[in-house]
Amino acid sequence: MSDQENTLFLLGTSHQVASLHDRETIGLPNDSIQKFYLGMEKLTGLEECLVLNTCNRTEIYGAGDDSFKIEYLMEYLADFRDLELEFIQKKTYRRTGAEVVRHLFEVASGIDSQMVGETEILGQLKKAYDDASERNSTGKVLNRLFQKSFQAAKWARTNTGISRGQVNLGNVLCELARRIFGRIDQCRLLVVGAGEVAESALEAFKSRGSEAITVTGRTFDWCPLSQRKPDELAQKFDGFTLAYSKFHDSLHLFDVVLASTASAKALLTKAQIEVAMKKRPSKPLFVIDASVPRNVEEAASTVDNVFLYNMDDVSTIANENLQSRLSEVDRCRVALSKRALRLWEQMRTYPSLPS
């Protein structure tokens, strides 16, 4: 793949350049992904594309011919999200060529994550890749790039200590709950949603002896094939299900509430939490809002005895032990950079080689 024949590029935003509010503003609502892909198909010179859209980052990877310019994509994203182009320019990063490969390797391995070394991102990347492949939006360039990134992530986790410590989101939430309640096995957990974050939390609480785990959500009757239904997730961990219509009225029964859905509006308001706390005046309530856009009104944090954490808060806790892993992160970054450069040179020189 010569520079003249194709262009490899990335347009993205994450905690590295944007606040939680800014990421909410730029991030793509899940129900708009199909429309966003259809719009990208019309961009001049764009031949392949893939969208990674998580609670902490929105990234668009692509390959195009030499008529493509990344400015086209920036203008399209600004128009799609009804934002000023200047805002997109300030709150995103752009990569081309070898820098795209290096960045993707670091993302896949977890060292570019807000919780350094976390493991959920690799699964999210694989889902994004599968989704783009099913849409026939990837080709020989992105197929090769992403397959190699999965291999690089496996190497990093096997050969370095980047994942040492509590960097799994579920483990971090358990540690926070332990600090508040003392014992995990006595905590009553309610999970709103049925995605990877929800599953990680359920697995962590279950492994620490928690039996009172409950799942609720709006997708009992139908959800995308790529997403587990709440009742299926509850069954996997021998938990209970709660009808979504009873969710707010039952809030006082739980000690820990994790909100992790794709809803674009708040599912829990300050007023609703105030009502719940009147029914449990002497007991704290630990609420984790793991959604972007956020599912819980920020003002709820002012209610007495309520501990509200968003993803930025959780990441700060998760990185408390980062100092002891910094040398491993640096070693991993150097090694991944070398692997990325080798792959890029191969892609430029031998574009037809299989991944």
C-alpha positions in Angstrom: 0.0 0.0 0.0 1.8 3.1 -1.1 1.0 6.5 0.4 -0.2 7.6 -3.1 -2.6 4.7 -3.5 -4.3 4.7 -0.1 -4.6 6.6 3.1 -4.9 5.1 6.5 -6.5 7.5 9.0 -8.1 7.9 12.4 -10.4 10.6 13.8 -11.2 10.2 17.5 -11.9 11.6 20.9 -11.3 10.2 24.3 -10.5 11.2 27.9 -7.1 12.2 26.5 -8.5 15.3 24.9 -12.1 15.8 26.0 -14.0 16.0 29.2 -16.9 13.7 30.1 -19.3 16.4 29.0 -17.5 16.8 25.7 -17.4 13.1 25.1 -21.1 12.9 25.7 -21.6 15.7 23.1 -19.5 14.1 20.4 -20.3 10.4 21.0 -22.8 8.7 18.7 -26.1 7.4 20.1 -26.3 3.7 19.5 -29.5 4.0 17.5 -27.7 6.4 15.1 -24.8 4.1 14.1 -26.5 2.7 11.1 -27.3 6.2 9.8 -23.7 7.4 10.5 -22.3 4.5 8.4 -24.7 5.2 5.5 -23.5 8.9 5.5 -19.8 7.9 5.5 -20.4 5.8 2.3 -21.0 9.1 0.5 -17.7 10.7 1.5 -15.4 11.2 -1.5 -12.5 8.8 -1.6 -13.5 6.8 1.5 -13.1 3.0 0.8 -13.2 1.4 4.2 -14.4 2.5 7.6 -15.0 1.3 11.2 -16.6 3.0 14.1 -15.6 2.3 17.7 -18.1 3.9 20.0 -17.7 3.2 23.8 -18.4 5.1 27.0 -15.0 6.6 27.0 -14.1 7.0 23.3 -15.5 7.5 19.9 -13.0 6.7 17.1 -13.5 6.3 13.3 -10.8 4.3 11.5 -10.7 4.4 7.7 -8.8 3.8 4.5 -9.3 5.8 1.3 -7.7 6.7 -1.9 -5.6 9.9 -2.4 -8.7 12.0 -3.1 -9.9 11.5 0.5 -9.2 14.2 3.1 -9.8 13.7 6.8 -11.4 17.2 6.8 -14.4 15.6 5.0 -15.0 13.3 7.9 -14.6 16.1 10.5 -17.1 18.1 8.6 -19.5 15.2 8.4 -19.2 14.4 12.1 -19.8 18.0 13.0 -22.9 18.1 10.8 -24.2 14.8 12.1 -23.9 15.8 15.7 -25.0 19.4 15.0 -21.7 20.8 16.4 -19.4 23.6 15.4 -16.5 22.4 13.3 -14.1 24.3 15.5 -15.4 22.3 18.5 -14.6 19.0 16.7 -11.2 20.3 15.8 -10.4 21.1 19.4 -11.8 18.0 21.0 -10.5 15.3 18.6 -7.2 13.8 17.5 -6.2 12.9 14.0 -3.7 10.1 13.1 -2.4 8.9 9.7 -0.3 6.0 8.6 2.0 4.4 11.2 0.5 6.5 13.9 -2.9 4.9 13.4 -1.4 1.4 13.8 0.5 2.4 16.9 -2.6 4.1 18.4 -4.8 1.1 17.7 -2.3 -1.3 19.3 -2.2 0.8 22.4 -6.0 1.0 22.6 -6.4 -2.8 22.1 -3.9 -3.5 24.8 -5.5 -1.2 27.3 -2.6 1.2 27.9 -4.5 4.1 26.2 -7.6 3.5 28.4 -8.7 5.8 31.2 -8.3 2.8 33.5 -4.8 1.8 32.3 -4.6 -1.9 31.5 -8.3 -2.6 31.6 -9.5 -5.6 29.7 -13.0 -4.6 28.5 -11.8 -2.5 25.6 -10.5 -5.5 23.6 -14.0 -7.0 23.6 -15.4 -3.7 22.5 -13.0 -3.5 19.7 -13.8 -7.0 18.5 -17.5 -6.1 18.5 -16.9 -2.9 16.6 -14.9 -4.9 14.0 -17.5 -7.6 13.7 -20.2 -4.9 13.2 -18.2 -3.1 10.5 -17.5 -6.4 8.8 -21.1 -7.4 8.7 -21.8 -4.0 7.1 -19.1 -4.8 4.5 -17.4 -1.5 5.6 -14.0 -3.1 6.1 -11.6 -4.4 3.4 -8.1 -5.7 3.2 -6.6 -2.7 4.9 -8.8 -2.5 8.1 -9.2 -6.3 8.2 -5.5 -6.8 8.4 -5.0 -3.9 10.8 -7.5 -5.0 13.3 -6.5 -8.7 13.2 -3.0 -7.6 14.0 -4.2 -5.4 16.8 -5.9 -8.3 18.5 -2.7 -10.3 18.3 -0.7 -7.3 19.7 -3.1 -7.0 22.6 -2.8 -10.7 23.4 1.0 -10.4 23.3 0.9 -7.4 25.7 -1.2 -9.0 28.3 0.8 -12.2 28.2 4.3 -10.7 28.2 4.0 -7.6 30.3 2.4 -6.7 33.7 0.1 -3.9 32.4 -3.0 -5.6 33.7 -1.6 -6.2 37.2 -3.9 -4.9 39.9 -7.6 -4.1 39.9 -8.0 -2.6 36.5 -11.1 -4.7 35.6 -14.1 -2.4 36.0 -16.0 -4.9 38.0 -13.1 -5.4 40.4 -12.8 -1.6 40.9 -16.5 -1.3 41.7 -16.2 -4.1 44.2 -13.3 -2.3 45.9 -15.3 0.9 46.1 -18.3 -0.9 47.5 -16.1 -2.6 50.1 -14.8 0.9 51.2 -18.4 2.0 51.7 -20.1 -1.1 53.1 -17.2 -3.2 54.5 -18.4 -6.5 53.1 -19.3 -7.3 49.5 -21.2 -10.5 50.2 -23.8 -8.5 52.1 -24.3 -5.9 49.3 -27.5 -6.0 47.3 -26.6 -5.1 43.7 -28.9 -3.8 41.0 -27.6 -3.5 37.5 -29.6 -1.5 34.9 -28.5 -2.6 31.5 -27.1 -5.8 30.1 -23.9 -4.9 28.3 -20.2 -5.7 28.9 -19.9 -3.3 31.9 -23.0 -4.9 33.5 -21.6 -8.4 33.0 -18.2 -7.4 34.4 -19.8 -6.0 37.6 -22.0 -9.1 38.1 -19.1 -11.4 37.7 -17.0 -9.5 40.2 -19.7 -9.3 42.8 -20.7 -12.9 42.4 -17.1 -14.1 42.7 -16.9 -12.3 46.1 -19.9 -14.0 47.5 -22.7 -11.6 46.7 -26.0 -13.5 46.2 -28.4 -10.6 46.1 -27.8 -9.5 42.5 -30.6 -8.2 40.3 -30.8 -7.1 36.6 -33.3 -4.8 35.0 -33.5 -3.1 31.6 -35.8 -2.0 28.9 -35.0 -4.8 26.5 -36.6 -7.9 28.1 -38.7 -8.4 25.0 -36.3 -7.4 22.3 -32.7 -6.3 21.9 -30.1 -6.4 19.1 -28.6 -9.8 18.5 -25.2 -8.5 19.6 -26.6 -7.6 23.1 -27.7 -9.9 25.8 -31.2 -9.5 27.3 -31.4 -8.6 31.1 -33.0 -12.0 32.0 -30.3 -13.9 30.2 -27.6 -12.0 32.1 -29.3 -12.6 35.4 -29.6 -16.3 34.6 -25.9 -16.6 33.8 -25.0 -15.4 37.4 -28.0 -17.0 39.2 -29.4 -13.6 39.9 -32.9 -12.1 39.8 -34.7 -10.0 37.3 -36.8 -6.9 38.0 -39.3 -5.4 35.7 -38.2 -2.1 34.4 -41.5 -0.5 35.4 -40.8 -1.3 39.0 -37.2 -0.1 38.9 -37.6 3.3 40.5 -40.1 2.2 43.2 -37.7 -0.6 44.2 -34.5 1.5 44.4 -34.5 1.7 48.2 -34.0 -2.1 48.4 -30.5 -2.0 46.9 -27.1 -0.9 48.3 -25.3 -0.7 45.0 -26.9 0.5 41.7 -25.0 0.3 38.4 -26.5 2.2 35.5 -25.0 1.1 32.2 -27.3 1.6 29.2 -27.4 3.3 25.8 -30.1 5.7 26.8 -29.5 9.3 25.7 -31.4 10.7 28.7 -31.2 10.3 32.5 -32.8 7.2 33.9 -32.4 8.3 37.5 -33.1 11.8 38.7 -32.2 13.5 42.0 -35.8 13.6 43.0 -36.2 9.8 42.5 -33.1 9.1 44.5 -34.3 11.4 47.3 -37.6 9.4 47.5 -35.6 6.2 47.7 -33.3 7.5 50.5 -36.3 8.5 52.6 -37.1 4.8 52.8 -33.5 3.9 53.8 -32.4 7.0 55.9 -29.6 5.3 57.8 -28.1 3.3 54.9 -25.8 4.7 52.2 -26.5 4.2 48.5 -23.6 3.6 46.1 -24.6 4.6 42.5 -22.2 4.1 39.6 -23.1 5.8 36.3 -21.1 3.9 33.7 -22.9 5.4 30.8 -22.0 8.1 28.2 -24.3 10.0 27.9 -24.8 9.8 31.7 -27.9 8.0 33.0 -27.9 9.6 36.5 -28.5 13.3 37.1 -25.3 14.8 38.5 -27.3 16.7 41.1 -28.0 13.3 42.8 -24.6 13.5 44.3 -25.8 16.2 46.7 -28.3 13.9 48.3 -27.2 12.9 51.9 -25.6 9.4 52.1 -25.5 9.0 48.3 -22.2 8.2 46.7 -22.4 8.9 43.0 -19.4 8.0 40.8 -19.2 8.4 37.0 -16.6 6.9 34.7 -14.0 9.6 35.3 -14.3 9.0 39.1 -14.0 5.3 38.8 -10.9 5.6 36.5 -9.2 7.8 39.1 -9.7 5.1 41.7 -8.5 2.4 39.3 -5.3 4.2 38.6 -4.3 4.5 42.2 -1.9 1.7 41.8 -0.7 2.8 38.4 2.7 4.0 39.8 3.8 0.5 40.4 2.9 -0.4 36.8 4.4 2.5 35.0 7.6 0.7 34.0 5.5 -2.1 32.5 3.3 0.4 30.6 6.4 2.1 29.2 7.9 -1.3 28.2 4.7 -2.3 26.6 4.4 1.0 24.7 7.9 0.7 23.3 7.3 -2.9 22.2 4.0 -2.1 20.6 5.5 0.8 18.7 8.1 -1.4 17.1 5.4 -4.0 16.2 3.2 -1.2 14.7 6.1 0.2 12.6 6.9 -3.3 11.2 3.2 -3.8 10.3 3.0 -0.4 8.6 6.1 -1.1 6.5 4.7 -4.4 5.5 1.3 -2.9 4.6 3.0 -0.2 2.5 5.4 -2.6 0.7 3.2 -5.8 0.5 -0.4 -4.7 0.5 -1.8 -8.1 -0.6 -0.3 -10.1 2.2 -2.9 -11.8 4.4 -3.2 -10.7 8.0 
